[in-house]
């Protein structure tokens, strides 16, 4: 009995009320839904429950509620353990990316913070700085990987938060200035996140699904970029223009300025670092810069899978900066491993989507159109599904069905290429509407920085809304007119 009381005290006493209600209703409602309405409806209920868990990520990490729902889905037969393992194996490159690349970026934080501090304190205009953050993130994502770039941005933001907290604790920064800095940095993070989507859509290496789509059609790096340009170029231009507009006119909560006291505090920290820098510190910066150059070259040329390149970054960055103790290495994995576990849960729900054919009605409906209308509808349909699911999975399902249609002779080569463009842009652009649409956005939502900056699911949706409307509309028009 004492053990039972302790168990219920831990679950019912410590958990938030919404968490208890969600878990209990999911565990008891889903069997009833399965019995009454069938596996298709029950499958969609599992998807919606995961989205709810993600929406409450800043209140409770989604691994526990999402994991319970995923386990229940296997128990109810909506998917199988083998099906989950198959999805995980198919996305093993993404897991390697999360585990090794995110940890690798941790060992480059001194150099990254050095560069971005000077950028932050050097550009006075918030609008210009926002466009710079968005543009640089887009450029890096085009040649690296969106999730890698997001890891860089999060590492830099964490460094800024730590520096500001240290200044505030010394009593030289007021709470109001600290709150102003939080709002300011939150804006920059969202601009950078959108930038990763803008750049990630343009090239073969920008997003994981791009490689899959390029492989099906037979595009290399240059061919892929050229094929996407009629849509990706206007979307990129409109995205940067939207960044300028939302800051200039303070739309969707944007427009927070960096308080003068916070700017001076960051500048003072930078001056102190330069004054107190030693030969060892400067050598560490140079070594990290050299590793960054090798990272960019390796990813741009795709010499290996992104996760393997990340492992190489860890080895090189630690070997040449003297990080050789196990506990110092382990610190780098603290951010990546919980998210890697969450992604496996996400793949379990993706397996439910696959096993129950939840997207099949939409795909069949889209294939019923002809010509430019079919291209535009495919773009919207893949985008809409990416909003509620993972864009990599949606792209995988769509391109496989299109490839099958091509092999059976139902569509010609030109149509295959057009639909590939529609799927790529649809899964990369409208998917920014919610954090669960893109791994980079989900990684940001579940990071410690999001908690520190109070960047909730709803706030991310609202902040992304202007971009979602303008960029999605631009992509739709481009698909209809120029593809």
Secondary structure, DSSP 8 states (H G I E B T S, - for coil): -HHHHHHHIIIIIHS-HHHHHHHHHHHHHHHHHHHHH-HHHHHHHHHHHHHHHHHTTTTS-HHHHHHHHHHHHHHTTSS-HHHHHHHHHHTHHHHHIIIIIHHHHHTTHHHHHHHHHHHHHH---HHHHHHHHHHHHHHHHHHS-HHHHHHHHHHHHHHHHHHHHHHHHTTSS-HHHHHHHHHHHHHHHHHHHHHHHHHHTTSTTSSHHHHHHHHHHT--HHHHHHHHHHHHHHHHHHHHHHHHHHHHTTGGG------HHHHHHHHHHHHHHHHH--HHHHHHHHHHHHHHHHHHHHHHHT-S-HHHHHHHHHHHHHHTTT---HHHHHHTTHHHHHHHHHHHHHHHHHHHHHHTTTTHHHHHHHHT--HHHHHHHHHHHHHHHHHHS-HHHHHHHHHHHHHHHHHTTSS-HHHHHHHHHHHHHHHHSGGGGSGGGSHHHHHHHTSHHHHHTT--HHHHHHHHHHHHHHHHHHHHHHHHHH-
